[in-house]
Structures are given as C-alpha cells and as structure tokens.
Amino acid sequence: MIEPTGVAADAATILFNLPDYHVISTTITAGRRQVIIETDQPPGCPSCGVIASRRKERRLQRLRDIPVAGPVDVLWSKYRWYSQEPACDRLSFFESTPQVPARARSTSRLRDQLVDAVILSGRAVSEAAAGFAVSWWMVRAAVTEACLLTLPDVDKLSPRMLGTDEHRFRSVRYFQDPGTKAWTRFEPWMTTIVDLGLFAVHGEMDSRMSVMPPSGRHFS
C-alpha cells in the first residue's frame, strides 16, 4: 500500500531538518518511509565557481542518513548542470553540498553522530553500527577520520597510563616481488595509542604485518 504524503512538503522539510535541502515528496511503502529531497543551494561550478542555470540530467542517489523517528530511505534528486563559463575546462558537474560532498554516499550529520556515539558515549563500534543501521566499516572509517583530524600535539602530553588497541582495518592483501616472483601476505593492522586515565586517543599508526607463505605454496 502506498500513501503519498507529499502535500505537507514544507512541514516535512522542517521535520527532516537536513541543512541546504528541502523535501519534495514522501511515501510509505509496506510500512517503510521514503523521502525524496532536493538541494536549495545555487549550484556553482567546482572548477571556476560560476553559478549554473542550465540542467543537463537528473538521477536519484540513495543516501545514508540518521534515523528520523525510525529508519528512513533517503533519495536525493540530484542534477547535473552545464558549466557555462567558456574558459572553464569542465563541461558539466553534479551538485554537492557541505552535508553531502562530491562522491559521498552519506550525510555529514550521520558521520558526526556515529563519531559522537563511539567517542563521547563510549559505545562499541559494532553497537553504534547496529543502532544506526550502517556497516561496521563505515563507523570505523568515521571514527578514524575524526581522530586523525583532532589528534593532540604529543609534545604537550603527559599521560600517566598508556594503552594500545590493535584492529584490522582492511582485508588481507597479497603482493608479488617483481624479482623473485614470490608472494607475500600482508595483514593490515592499525595500532591506536590511548590515555587510559582520560580515555582519549593520542595517536594512530599503521602496524601492517607481512607474513611469508609456506615454502612451495603459490598464490594467484
């Protein structure tokens, strides 16, 4: 059963409350809500900055976003615009906003809440992923990015107790030596250094470990 509720688009925009966007339609299909949004920001060419006025095409892009009174399927009615500056090398471009930068598939407010859930609330990455219905990898990537941007100056720290935490941050990779043709397995682990007194992250490092395969074994 489909029940269109787009007649209250202005109220829906207020309730949805995504900066730089307005709701153009909402529907309920099999008990699941779907929201279609458009940006209300003037599209400027990312290369030359000239504001465009001619649309080339449109597509619907699915976005991951925070739950709003439960899970919501969010679709962005996203336009490609012609670049109208003759001296610009770019012929056309898709819209982007601070909430959904170029090539992003999730909103900035979702990533911010994932980081807050793990760092401020102390929830496990897997728990935060389940609560927001996203993948474990997305939560870990958001937390890692936030930590790298806010790491303190190590020369100004005086922790009383240091701790380390190791986790795999990517799938196993195999690399072949060009000279010997031998394959080496790399375990991509990351080590996080934390202050056990303040429960604060002080640093992260790539602790990738290489493991040589058994003699006579070949990988392809």
Z-matrix of the N, CA and C atoms (Angstrom, degrees):
N
C 1 1.459
C 2 1.521 1 109.02
N 3 1.318 2 117.41 1 131.70
C 4 1.454 3 122.82 2 179.61
C 5 1.519 4 109.00 3 -114.46
N 6 1.321 5 115.27 4 126.56
C 7 1.451 6 120.56 5 179.74
C 8 1.529 7 108.76 6 -121.85
N 9 1.332 8 118.62 7 100.51
C 10 1.469 9 119.24 8 179.02
C 11 1.514 10 111.52 9 -67.37
N 12 1.312 11 116.14 10 135.67
C 13 1.464 12 120.58 11 178.05
C 14 1.522 13 110.49 12 -127.02
N 15 1.308 14 117.05 13 20.28
C 16 1.454 15 121.49 14 -176.95
C 17 1.517 16 114.44 15 -68.17
N 18 1.343 17 118.52 16 -8.25
C 19 1.459 18 120.52 17 -179.93
C 20 1.517 19 111.62 18 -65.44
N 21 1.333 20 116.81 19 -22.52
C 22 1.457 21 120.56 20 -179.58
C 23 1.520 22 110.00 21 -105.77
N 24 1.326 23 115.75 22 45.24
C 25 1.462 24 120.02 23 -174.26
C 26 1.521 25 112.03 24 -60.50
N 27 1.348 26 118.51 25 -39.77
C 28 1.454 27 120.09 26 -179.05
C 29 1.523 28 110.87 27 -64.01
N 30 1.331 29 116.94 28 -44.78
C 31 1.460 30 120.29 29 177.69
C 32 1.524 31 110.76 30 -64.75
N 33 1.330 32 116.71 31 -38.31
C 34 1.459 33 120.32 32 178.96
C 35 1.521 34 111.11 33 -63.82
N 36 1.333 35 117.32 34 -38.11
C 37 1.461 36 121.01 35 178.02
C 38 1.516 37 110.67 36 -62.96
N 39 1.314 38 116.62 37 -41.36
C 40 1.465 39 120.72 38 179.45
C 41 1.527 40 110.56 39 -64.77
N 42 1.326 41 116.68 40 -43.38
C 43 1.458 42 120.38 41 -178.51
C 44 1.524 43 111.33 42 -70.93
N 45 1.330 44 116.94 43 -39.05
C 46 1.463 45 120.29 44 -179.62
C 47 1.527 46 110.67 45 -68.73
N 48 1.324 47 116.88 46 -41.08
C 49 1.464 48 123.24 47 166.91
C 50 1.528 49 113.54 48 58.02
N 51 1.327 50 116.97 49 46.52
C 52 1.455 51 121.09 50 173.91
C 53 1.526 52 108.29 51 -100.21
N 54 1.333 53 118.85 52 115.33
C 55 1.467 54 120.85 53 -176.53
C 56 1.521 55 112.59 54 -55.43
N 57 1.331 56 116.12 55 139.44
C 58 1.468 57 125.04 56 176.86
C 59 1.527 58 113.23 57 74.04
N 60 1.327 59 118.74 58 10.12
C 61 1.462 60 121.44 59 179.94
C 62 1.525 61 110.29 60 -132.55
N 63 1.333 62 115.84 61 153.90
C 64 1.458 63 120.53 62 171.19
C 65 1.527 64 108.83 63 -131.73
N 66 1.310 65 115.40 64 150.86
C 67 1.467 66 122.14 65 -178.31
C 68 1.515 67 108.82 66 -82.30
N 69 1.344 68 116.89 67 128.72
C 70 1.463 69 120.07 68 178.51
C 71 1.527 70 111.76 69 -104.63
N 72 1.335 71 118.38 70 -20.17
C 73 1.462 72 120.09 71 175.00
C 74 1.519 73 109.58 72 -165.96
N 75 1.311 74 115.63 73 152.63
C 76 1.462 75 122.26 74 174.17
C 77 1.515 76 108.24 75 -136.86
N 78 1.321 77 116.64 76 143.69
C 79 1.460 78 121.87 77 177.95
C 80 1.512 79 109.39 78 -140.41
N 81 1.324 80 115.95 79 160.02
C 82 1.459 81 122.49 80 174.43
C 83 1.517 82 107.19 81 -123.34
N 84 1.323 83 116.53 82 117.78
C 85 1.455 84 122.43 83 -179.60
C 86 1.517 85 109.03 84 -122.48
N 87 1.330 86 115.99 85 118.11
C 88 1.467 87 121.74 86 -179.65
C 89 1.528 88 110.90 87 53.75
N 90 1.318 89 115.81 88 39.88
C 91 1.454 90 120.73 89 177.61
C 92 1.511 91 115.11 90 79.55
N 93 1.327 92 118.45 91 1.29
C 94 1.468 93 121.50 92 -179.39
C 95 1.521 94 109.35 93 -110.91
N 96 1.323 95 116.26 94 132.22
C 97 1.456 96 121.51 95 -176.24
C 98 1.521 97 111.66 96 -86.56
N 99 1.337 98 115.16 97 142.39
C 100 1.453 99 121.92 98 176.10
C 101 1.524 100 108.28 99 -128.10
N 102 1.332 101 116.40 100 132.15
C 103 1.454 102 122.75 101 -179.17
C 104 1.521 103 108.25 102 -121.32
N 105 1.335 104 116.37 103 127.72
C 106 1.470 105 121.53 104 175.56
C 107 1.520 106 107.61 105 -107.65
N 108 1.329 107 116.22 106 129.27
C 109 1.457 108 120.98 107 -174.86
C 110 1.528 109 110.40 108 -124.56
N 111 1.314 110 115.53 109 158.85
C 112 1.463 111 123.53 110 172.59
C 113 1.522 112 108.23 111 -132.06
N 114 1.324 113 116.12 112 152.42
C 115 1.455 114 119.26 113 175.17
C 116 1.527 115 109.95 114 -83.89
N 117 1.323 116 115.96 115 144.06
C 118 1.462 117 120.06 116 178.07
C 119 1.525 118 110.98 117 -109.13
N 120 1.341 119 116.48 118 19.02
C 121 1.453 120 121.06 119 177.59
C 122 1.528 121 110.53 120 -93.73
N 123 1.326 122 119.70 121 139.32
C 124 1.474 123 120.85 122 177.45
C 125 1.526 124 109.69 123 -65.14
N 126 1.348 125 118.38 124 128.23
C 127 1.469 126 120.65 125 -175.40
C 128 1.523 127 111.85 126 -79.12
N 129 1.302 128 116.63 127 116.72
C 130 1.458 129 121.96 128 175.85
C 131 1.516 130 110.14 129 -103.23
N 132 1.320 131 117.25 130 140.12
C 133 1.456 132 121.37 131 179.30
C 134 1.526 133 109.50 132 -60.43
N 135 1.335 134 119.25 133 129.12
C 136 1.472 135 120.60 134 -179.56
C 137 1.523 136 113.46 135 -66.72
N 138 1.336 137 118.05 136 -16.43
C 139 1.466 138 120.46 137 -179.80
C 140 1.523 139 112.27 138 -92.03
N 141 1.347 140 116.69 139 -50.89
C 142 1.465 141 119.52 140 -175.33
C 143 1.523 142 113.48 141 -107.37
N 144 1.332 143 118.02 142 -16.40
C 145 1.462 144 121.19 143 177.60
C 146 1.510 145 115.01 144 84.60
N 147 1.330 146 119.21 145 -2.49
C 148 1.456 147 122.05 146 -179.47
C 149 1.529 148 109.91 147 -70.39
N 150 1.341 149 116.32 148 131.78
C 151 1.458 150 121.03 149 -179.84
C 152 1.524 151 109.63 150 -69.97
N 153 1.340 152 115.99 151 130.38
C 154 1.467 153 121.36 152 -179.03
C 155 1.525 154 109.99 153 -90.94
N 156 1.338 155 115.38 154 155.64
C 157 1.463 156 121.17 155 179.02
C 158 1.522 157 112.35 156 -134.87
N 159 1.352 158 118.16 157 -3.36
C 160 1.468 159 121.61 158 -179.05
C 161 1.520 160 110.52 159 -116.80
N 162 1.338 161 115.43 160 122.28
C 163 1.452 162 120.73 161 179.28
C 164 1.531 163 110.84 162 -85.17
N 165 1.337 164 114.42 163 144.30
C 166 1.450 165 119.43 164 178.84
C 167 1.522 166 111.65 165 -104.04
N 168 1.315 167 117.77 166 -46.67
C 169 1.462 168 121.67 167 -179.89
C 170 1.514 169 109.28 168 -159.50
N 171 1.336 170 114.83 169 172.07
C 172 1.462 171 120.63 170 178.81
C 173 1.510 172 109.23 171 -136.94
N 174 1.316 173 115.34 172 147.34
C 175 1.460 174 120.23 173 173.05
C 176 1.521 175 108.65 174 -144.44
N 177 1.331 176 115.93 175 158.11
C 178 1.455 177 121.36 176 176.23
C 179 1.524 178 109.01 177 -98.60
N 180 1.317 179 116.38 178 121.69
C 181 1.456 180 121.51 179 179.97
C 182 1.525 181 109.32 180 -111.56
N 183 1.325 182 115.77 181 125.81
C 184 1.458 183 120.31 182 178.64
C 185 1.528 184 109.74 183 -76.88
N 186 1.324 185 116.28 184 133.59
C 187 1.458 186 122.31 185 -179.48
C 188 1.519 187 110.64 186 -119.16
N 189 1.321 188 116.23 187 142.35
C 190 1.463 189 121.14 188 169.21
C 191 1.518 190 107.50 189 -87.45
N 192 1.323 191 116.11 190 131.69
C 193 1.461 192 120.66 191 -176.31
C 194 1.514 193 108.63 192 -144.07
N 195 1.328 194 116.21 193 171.59
C 196 1.460 195 121.20 194 -179.52
C 197 1.535 196 109.92 195 -67.59
N 198 1.325 197 118.54 196 150.43
C 199 1.465 198 120.59 197 174.47
C 200 1.535 199 109.95 198 -66.48
N 201 1.308 200 116.52 199 133.41
C 202 1.460 201 122.02 200 176.78
C 203 1.523 202 106.98 201 -116.87
N 204 1.349 203 116.08 202 98.81
C 205 1.464 204 121.67 203 -173.65
C 206 1.531 205 110.38 204 54.82
N 207 1.344 206 115.81 205 42.03
C 208 1.461 207 121.10 206 -177.99
C 209 1.520 208 110.75 207 113.07
N 210 1.333 209 116.83 208 175.15
C 211 1.470 210 120.00 209 -178.08
C 212 1.521 211 112.34 210 -65.58
N 213 1.335 212 115.94 211 142.42
C 214 1.461 213 122.91 212 179.78
C 215 1.520 214 108.54 213 -135.88
N 216 1.336 215 116.51 214 132.68
C 217 1.459 216 121.20 215 172.70
C 218 1.530 217 107.82 216 -87.36
N 219 1.325 218 116.18 217 118.55
C 220 1.460 219 121.34 218 -176.07
C 221 1.524 220 109.05 219 -107.85
N 222 1.337 221 116.16 220 127.03
C 223 1.456 222 122.59 221 176.32
C 224 1.520 223 108.43 222 -120.89
N 225 1.320 224 115.58 223 129.02
C 226 1.459 225 121.18 224 178.36
C 227 1.522 226 108.57 225 -98.61
N 228 1.335 227 116.02 226 118.01
C 229 1.460 228 121.41 227 173.51
C 230 1.521 229 107.04 228 -77.05
N 231 1.329 230 114.87 229 94.12
C 232 1.464 231 122.24 230 -166.88
C 233 1.521 232 110.29 231 -104.96
N 234 1.312 233 116.22 232 130.75
C 235 1.465 234 121.21 233 -176.39
C 236 1.528 235 111.45 234 -105.11
N 237 1.328 236 114.47 235 146.26
C 238 1.461 237 121.23 236 166.20
C 239 1.524 238 107.24 237 -99.60
N 240 1.331 239 116.32 238 133.64
C 241 1.454 240 122.43 239 -175.55
C 242 1.526 241 110.19 240 -115.80
N 243 1.311 242 114.88 241 149.95
C 244 1.465 243 120.04 242 173.13
C 245 1.528 244 109.57 243 -77.04
N 246 1.323 245 115.74 244 137.13
C 247 1.461 246 120.43 245 171.59
C 248 1.524 247 107.76 246 -83.30
N 249 1.332 248 117.24 247 118.10
C 250 1.465 249 121.76 248 -170.62
C 251 1.524 250 113.93 249 -99.56
N 252 1.317 251 116.61 250 10.55
C 253 1.461 252 120.11 251 176.41
C 254 1.533 253 108.87 252 -91.00
N 255 1.342 254 119.36 253 114.45
C 256 1.473 255 121.30 254 -176.59
C 257 1.527 256 113.38 255 -57.73
N 258 1.330 257 117.60 256 -31.97
C 259 1.462 258 119.96 257 -177.53
C 260 1.526 259 113.07 258 -83.03
N 261 1.335 260 117.71 259 -5.07
C 262 1.469 261 121.24 260 -177.92
C 263 1.530 262 110.04 261 -84.17
N 264 1.320 263 116.46 262 136.70
C 265 1.463 264 121.06 263 179.73
C 266 1.523 265 112.31 264 -75.62
N 267 1.318 266 117.79 265 -20.49
C 268 1.467 267 121.35 266 -178.45
C 269 1.527 268 109.54 267 -81.79
N 270 1.336 269 116.02 268 128.03
C 271 1.464 270 120.32 269 -179.67
C 272 1.524 271 112.35 270 -84.30
N 273 1.333 272 116.29 271 -35.15
C 274 1.459 273 120.10 272 -179.15
C 275 1.519 274 108.51 273 -155.67
N 276 1.329 275 116.34 274 168.92
C 277 1.462 276 120.24 275 -179.27
C 278 1.518 277 109.47 276 -158.61
N 279 1.324 278 116.41 277 151.85
C 280 1.456 279 122.29 278 174.11
C 281 1.528 280 109.84 279 -89.60
N 282 1.310 281 115.25 280 153.86
C 283 1.463 282 120.89 281 177.23
C 284 1.528 283 110.67 282 -64.90
N 285 1.323 284 115.17 283 151.19
C 286 1.459 285 121.67 284 170.87
C 287 1.522 286 107.42 285 -151.17
N 288 1.316 287 115.87 286 155.34
C 289 1.465 288 121.40 287 -178.17
C 290 1.526 289 108.57 288 -139.69
N 291 1.347 290 117.75 289 167.58
C 292 1.471 291 119.31 290 175.27
C 293 1.530 292 112.27 291 -58.98
N 294 1.335 293 117.98 292 -32.70
C 295 1.454 294 120.02 293 178.66
C 296 1.524 295 112.31 294 -73.67
N 297 1.317 296 117.60 295 -33.47
C 298 1.468 297 121.90 296 178.69
C 299 1.525 298 107.49 297 -133.61
N 300 1.330 299 118.41 298 86.81
C 301 1.470 300 121.10 299 179.61
C 302 1.525 301 111.26 300 -65.56
N 303 1.325 302 115.70 301 172.57
C 304 1.464 303 120.84 302 179.71
C 305 1.525 304 110.61 303 -56.27
N 306 1.338 305 115.87 304 134.18
C 307 1.466 306 125.72 305 178.00
C 308 1.525 307 113.97 306 69.81
N 309 1.337 308 118.16 307 5.23
C 310 1.462 309 120.48 308 177.31
C 311 1.518 310 110.16 309 -78.81
N 312 1.312 311 116.04 310 151.35
C 313 1.468 312 122.09 311 178.56
C 314 1.523 313 111.68 312 -121.24
N 315 1.313 314 117.04 313 7.98
C 316 1.457 315 121.57 314 178.94
C 317 1.519 316 108.70 315 -145.69
N 318 1.318 317 116.77 316 158.92
C 319 1.461 318 121.14 317 -178.17
C 320 1.525 319 110.53 318 -81.96
N 321 1.320 320 115.03 319 153.34
C 322 1.463 321 119.89 320 178.32
C 323 1.521 322 111.07 321 -64.92
N 324 1.325 323 117.13 322 -33.94
C 325 1.463 324 118.46 323 -178.95
C 326 1.523 325 111.23 324 -67.64
N 327 1.338 326 118.48 325 -30.21
C 328 1.457 327 120.57 326 175.49
C 329 1.523 328 110.04 327 -66.88
N 330 1.328 329 117.73 328 -46.49
C 331 1.458 330 120.98 329 -179.71
C 332 1.529 331 110.74 330 -62.75
N 333 1.339 332 117.01 331 -38.65
C 334 1.467 333 120.05 332 178.25
C 335 1.522 334 111.29 333 -62.71
N 336 1.327 335 117.40 334 -41.37
C 337 1.453 336 120.17 335 -179.64
C 338 1.523 337 111.99 336 -71.35
N 339 1.331 338 117.53 337 -31.96
C 340 1.467 339 120.29 338 175.40
C 341 1.526 340 110.10 339 -64.06
N 342 1.332 341 115.97 340 -43.25
C 343 1.467 342 120.04 341 178.96
C 344 1.522 343 110.58 342 -64.02
N 345 1.333 344 117.69 343 -44.63
C 346 1.465 345 121.12 344 179.35
C 347 1.529 346 111.33 345 -62.07
N 348 1.332 347 116.80 346 -38.28
C 349 1.462 348 120.10 347 -178.75
C 350 1.522 349 111.37 348 -63.65
N 351 1.339 350 116.41 349 -36.30
C 352 1.468 351 119.82 350 -177.64
C 353 1.523 352 111.43 351 -85.50
N 354 1.346 353 117.47 352 -47.93
C 355 1.458 354 120.48 353 -172.91
C 356 1.525 355 112.27 354 -82.06
N 357 1.335 356 117.84 355 -46.72
C 358 1.461 357 120.12 356 -175.90
C 359 1.525 358 112.77 357 -84.25
N 360 1.334 359 116.33 358 -40.15
C 361 1.464 360 119.54 359 -177.84
C 362 1.523 361 113.25 360 -89.65
N 363 1.342 362 116.53 361 -13.73
C 364 1.455 363 119.51 362 177.61
C 365 1.516 364 114.51 363 74.24
N 366 1.332 365 118.10 364 22.86
C 367 1.465 366 120.33 365 178.82
C 368 1.515 367 110.05 366 -81.62
N 369 1.318 368 115.92 367 148.56
C 370 1.455 369 120.60 368 176.93
C 371 1.524 370 109.69 369 -65.86
N 372 1.325 371 116.09 370 153.97
C 373 1.459 372 120.21 371 179.85
C 374 1.522 373 110.61 372 -59.74
N 375 1.323 374 116.90 373 -42.94
C 376 1.470 375 120.00 374 -179.97
C 377 1.522 376 111.64 375 -65.03
N 378 1.333 377 117.27 376 -35.90
C 379 1.470 378 120.82 377 178.79
C 380 1.518 379 110.73 378 -68.03
N 381 1.344 380 116.86 379 -43.08
C 382 1.462 381 120.57 380 178.15
C 383 1.523 382 110.99 381 -63.77
N 384 1.328 383 117.09 382 -39.75
C 385 1.464 384 120.83 383 178.70
C 386 1.519 385 110.83 384 -62.41
N 387 1.323 386 117.35 385 -43.74
C 388 1.461 387 120.60 386 179.46
C 389 1.524 388 111.33 387 -66.74
N 390 1.336 389 117.40 388 -38.21
C 391 1.459 390 120.63 389 -178.57
C 392 1.508 391 113.42 390 -67.47
N 393 1.338 392 117.25 391 -31.95
C 394 1.462 393 121.19 392 -179.86
C 395 1.524 394 112.79 393 -102.72
N 396 1.328 395 116.90 394 4.34
C 397 1.470 396 122.50 395 177.72
C 398 1.525 397 112.21 396 57.42
N 399 1.338 398 116.15 397 45.44
C 400 1.460 399 121.75 398 176.51
C 401 1.520 400 108.17 399 -127.20
N 402 1.324 401 116.84 400 174.82
C 403 1.449 402 120.68 401 -178.16
C 404 1.528 403 111.48 402 -79.00
N 405 1.338 404 114.96 403 155.62
C 406 1.463 405 121.02 404 175.77
C 407 1.523 406 110.22 405 -59.06
N 408 1.336 407 116.55 406 -39.19
C 409 1.460 408 121.08 407 -177.54
C 410 1.521 409 111.99 408 -63.68
N 411 1.333 410 117.01 409 -36.26
C 412 1.462 411 119.05 410 -179.77
C 413 1.519 412 111.02 411 -67.11
N 414 1.333 413 117.03 412 -41.72
C 415 1.464 414 119.72 413 178.70
C 416 1.522 415 110.24 414 -63.49
N 417 1.325 416 115.71 415 -45.19
C 418 1.458 417 119.06 416 -178.64
C 419 1.534 418 111.45 417 -63.17
N 420 1.326 419 117.01 418 -40.33
C 421 1.465 420 120.28 419 178.81
C 422 1.524 421 110.88 420 -64.04
N 423 1.339 422 117.88 421 -41.20
C 424 1.463 423 121.13 422 179.73
C 425 1.523 424 110.94 423 -65.05
N 426 1.333 425 117.08 424 -41.81
C 427 1.457 426 120.58 425 -179.90
C 428 1.527 427 110.51 426 -67.64
N 429 1.327 428 116.65 427 -42.37
C 430 1.457 429 120.34 428 179.91
C 431 1.522 430 111.12 429 -61.90
N 432 1.337 431 116.84 430 -44.52
C 433 1.462 432 120.84 431 179.07
C 434 1.520 433 111.22 432 -62.28
N 435 1.328 434 116.74 433 -42.59
C 436 1.462 435 120.24 434 -179.63
C 437 1.525 436 111.21 435 -65.31
N 438 1.328 437 116.83 436 -39.30
C 439 1.462 438 120.20 437 -179.42
C 440 1.519 439 111.09 438 -67.74
N 441 1.329 440 116.36 439 -40.75
C 442 1.460 441 119.43 440 -179.33
C 443 1.521 442 111.66 441 -65.52
N 444 1.340 443 116.55 442 -30.63
C 445 1.457 444 119.98 443 -179.69
C 446 1.524 445 112.67 444 -79.48
N 447 1.340 446 117.85 445 -20.85
C 448 1.468 447 120.58 446 -173.05
C 449 1.523 448 113.02 447 -119.73
N 450 1.337 449 118.46 448 13.14
C 451 1.457 450 119.58 449 -178.87
C 452 1.525 451 110.33 450 -62.95
N 453 1.333 452 118.09 451 137.98
C 454 1.467 453 120.99 452 -178.21
C 455 1.528 454 111.41 453 -78.22
N 456 1.335 455 115.33 454 169.30
C 457 1.449 456 122.20 455 176.29
C 458 1.532 457 107.97 456 -75.50
N 459 1.339 458 116.91 457 116.72
C 460 1.472 459 120.35 458 -174.14
C 461 1.527 460 111.55 459 -64.37
N 462 1.335 461 118.57 460 -25.46
C 463 1.462 462 120.87 461 -179.51
C 464 1.525 463 112.05 462 -71.07
N 465 1.337 464 116.91 463 -15.55
C 466 1.461 465 120.19 464 -178.99
C 467 1.530 466 112.33 465 -104.12
N 468 1.328 467 117.27 466 9.57
C 469 1.453 468 121.20 467 -177.53
C 470 1.522 469 110.91 468 -99.59
N 471 1.318 470 115.42 469 148.17
C 472 1.467 471 120.94 470 174.96
C 473 1.522 472 109.58 471 -141.19
N 474 1.336 473 117.02 472 64.34
C 475 1.467 474 119.71 473 -177.59
C 476 1.526 475 111.48 474 -69.24
N 477 1.326 476 116.14 475 147.42
C 478 1.464 477 121.52 476 177.40
C 479 1.522 478 111.30 477 -88.59
N 480 1.335 479 116.82 478 -31.53
C 481 1.456 480 120.71 479 179.73
C 482 1.527 481 108.87 480 -137.53
N 483 1.329 482 116.89 481 128.27
C 484 1.458 483 122.29 482 177.89
C 485 1.518 484 110.10 483 -109.38
N 486 1.316 485 114.52 484 143.48
C 487 1.458 486 120.11 485 175.99
C 488 1.515 487 110.05 486 -135.18
N 489 1.310 488 116.27 487 161.80
C 490 1.462 489 121.23 488 178.90
C 491 1.517 490 109.58 489 -129.07
N 492 1.300 491 114.66 490 150.87
C 493 1.460 492 121.05 491 176.65
C 494 1.521 493 107.35 492 -138.17
N 495 1.317 494 116.98 493 129.45
C 496 1.455 495 121.43 494 -179.75
C 497 1.524 496 109.90 495 -114.19
N 498 1.318 497 116.10 496 140.64
C 499 1.454 498 120.81 497 178.18
C 500 1.525 499 108.88 498 -151.60
N 501 1.304 500 115.92 499 151.84
C 502 1.461 501 120.21 500 175.50
C 503 1.518 502 108.20 501 -81.98
N 504 1.328 503 117.05 502 130.23
C 505 1.452 504 119.87 503 -176.69
C 506 1.519 505 112.62 504 -112.96
N 507 1.330 506 117.97 505 3.28
C 508 1.451 507 120.62 506 178.96
C 509 1.520 508 108.42 507 -160.55
N 510 1.317 509 117.47 508 163.32
C 511 1.454 510 120.73 509 -179.66
C 512 1.522 511 110.67 510 -70.75
N 513 1.331 512 115.81 511 161.81
C 514 1.459 513 121.82 512 -179.91
C 515 1.527 514 109.96 513 -64.76
N 516 1.340 515 115.67 514 139.69
C 517 1.461 516 121.09 515 178.57
C 518 1.527 517 110.13 516 -119.71
N 519 1.338 518 115.83 517 152.82
C 520 1.465 519 122.32 518 175.49
C 521 1.527 520 108.83 519 -121.92
N 522 1.333 521 115.94 520 135.41
C 523 1.458 522 121.67 521 179.85
C 524 1.529 523 109.36 522 -128.53
N 525 1.314 524 115.48 523 140.96
C 526 1.460 525 121.01 524 -178.48
C 527 1.525 526 110.48 525 -105.24
N 528 1.327 527 115.87 526 131.28
C 529 1.456 528 121.10 527 175.87
C 530 1.521 529 109.27 528 -71.50
N 531 1.349 530 119.29 529 123.52
C 532 1.468 531 120.70 530 -176.81
C 533 1.527 532 113.42 531 -61.43
N 534 1.348 533 116.11 532 -30.46
C 535 1.460 534 118.69 533 -177.07
C 536 1.518 535 113.27 534 -82.50
N 537 1.351 536 116.14 535 -52.16
C 538 1.469 537 120.53 536 -175.68
C 539 1.524 538 113.00 537 -89.38
N 540 1.317 539 117.09 538 -14.02
C 541 1.466 540 123.16 539 -176.76
C 542 1.536 541 112.54 540 65.10
N 543 1.324 542 116.74 541 11.91
C 544 1.458 543 119.94 542 178.95
C 545 1.525 544 110.27 543 -81.03
N 546 1.333 545 115.65 544 145.86
C 547 1.460 546 120.85 545 -179.45
C 548 1.517 547 110.20 546 -97.51
N 549 1.331 548 116.13 547 139.61
C 550 1.455 549 122.69 548 177.83
C 551 1.521 550 109.22 549 -122.84
N 552 1.305 551 115.55 550 132.88
C 553 1.466 552 120.98 551 179.12
C 554 1.528 553 109.14 552 -92.76
N 555 1.323 554 117.08 553 131.01
C 556 1.457 555 122.87 554 179.46
C 557 1.527 556 109.39 555 -113.16
N 558 1.333 557 114.71 556 126.84
C 559 1.463 558 121.67 557 175.34
C 560 1.528 559 108.04 558 -97.83
N 561 1.331 560 118.80 559 107.49
C 562 1.477 561 120.92 560 -175.58
C 563 1.533 562 111.98 561 -81.47
N 564 1.310 563 116.48 562 89.41
C 565 1.456 564 121.82 563 178.49
C 566 1.527 565 110.08 564 -103.68
N 567 1.314 566 115.73 565 153.63
C 568 1.460 567 121.40 566 176.63
C 569 1.525 568 108.92 567 -126.21
N 570 1.317 569 116.67 568 136.25
C 571 1.458 570 122.87 569 178.66
C 572 1.524 571 109.47 570 -106.45
N 573 1.329 572 115.94 571 127.34
C 574 1.461 573 122.21 572 177.87
C 575 1.520 574 108.95 573 -108.55
N 576 1.334 575 116.62 574 129.69
C 577 1.461 576 122.21 575 178.35
C 578 1.526 577 108.11 576 -100.55
N 579 1.322 578 116.55 577 125.70
C 580 1.464 579 121.15 578 -174.88
C 581 1.521 580 110.23 579 -127.28
N 582 1.339 581 115.45 580 154.75
C 583 1.455 582 123.55 581 173.31
C 584 1.525 583 107.10 582 -91.89
N 585 1.319 584 117.58 583 111.28
C 586 1.465 585 121.16 584 -176.31
C 587 1.520 586 112.32 585 -70.25
N 588 1.333 587 117.39 586 -18.30
C 589 1.457 588 119.69 587 177.95
C 590 1.514 589 112.57 588 -80.46
N 591 1.346 590 115.79 589 -39.68
C 592 1.458 591 120.76 590 -178.30
C 593 1.520 592 112.72 591 -101.67
N 594 1.336 593 117.16 592 -8.24
C 595 1.473 594 122.15 593 -175.23
C 596 1.528 595 110.42 594 55.02
N 597 1.325 596 115.94 595 44.66
C 598 1.458 597 122.08 596 -179.32
C 599 1.521 598 109.40 597 -117.55
N 600 1.328 599 115.94 598 146.02
C 601 1.460 600 121.45 599 177.83
C 602 1.523 601 108.75 600 -82.33
N 603 1.339 602 116.81 601 128.36
C 604 1.460 603 121.44 602 -179.64
C 605 1.519 604 112.81 603 -106.80
N 606 1.298 605 118.53 604 -15.81
C 607 1.459 606 119.11 605 -179.10
C 608 1.510 607 111.41 606 178.61
N 609 1.333 608 115.10 607 158.20
C 610 1.453 609 121.92 608 175.46
C 611 1.515 610 108.62 609 -135.64
N 612 1.327 611 116.14 610 145.21
C 613 1.458 612 120.33 611 178.97
C 614 1.517 613 109.73 612 -143.42
N 615 1.321 614 114.64 613 149.95
C 616 1.458 615 121.91 614 176.68
C 617 1.515 616 107.79 615 -79.36
N 618 1.335 617 116.13 616 115.14
C 619 1.460 618 120.11 617 179.85
C 620 1.522 619 110.17 618 -111.22
N 621 1.319 620 115.81 619 45.41
C 622 1.456 621 121.35 620 -178.14
C 623 1.525 622 110.77 621 -57.86
N 624 1.297 623 116.62 622 132.24
C 625 1.451 624 122.17 623 -178.02
C 626 1.523 625 109.46 624 -115.98
N 627 1.311 626 116.61 625 133.18
C 628 1.457 627 121.00 626 178.05
C 629 1.514 628 109.84 627 -98.87
N 630 1.314 629 115.85 628 137.87
C 631 1.458 630 122.01 629 179.71
C 632 1.512 631 108.12 630 -126.02
N 633 1.321 632 116.63 631 119.75
C 634 1.455 633 120.67 632 179.37
C 635 1.517 634 109.57 633 -76.08
N 636 1.329 635 118.35 634 136.77
C 637 1.462 636 120.85 635 179.02
C 638 1.523 637 110.49 636 -70.18
N 639 1.351 638 117.78 637 157.92
C 640 1.460 639 120.94 638 177.89
C 641 1.519 640 111.05 639 -59.09
N 642 1.314 641 115.72 640 152.56
C 643 1.459 642 120.97 641 -178.51
C 644 1.528 643 111.01 642 -60.62
N 645 1.321 644 114.52 643 132.96
C 646 1.461 645 119.35 644 177.33
C 647 1.510 646 114.09 645 88.24
N 648 1.341 647 118.12 646 -4.94
C 649 1.445 648 120.84 647 -179.63
C 650 1.513 649 109.62 648 -94.52
N 651 1.300 650 116.70 649 138.49
C 652 1.453 651 120.92 650 -177.88
C 653 1.514 652 109.89 651 -123.35
N 654 1.341 653 115.45 652 146.54
C 655 1.458 654 121.97 653 178.46
C 656 1.517 655 108.06 654 -117.03
N 657 1.309 656 116.64 655 145.92
C 658 1.452 657 120.32 656 177.92
C 659 1.505 658 109.57 657 -133.00
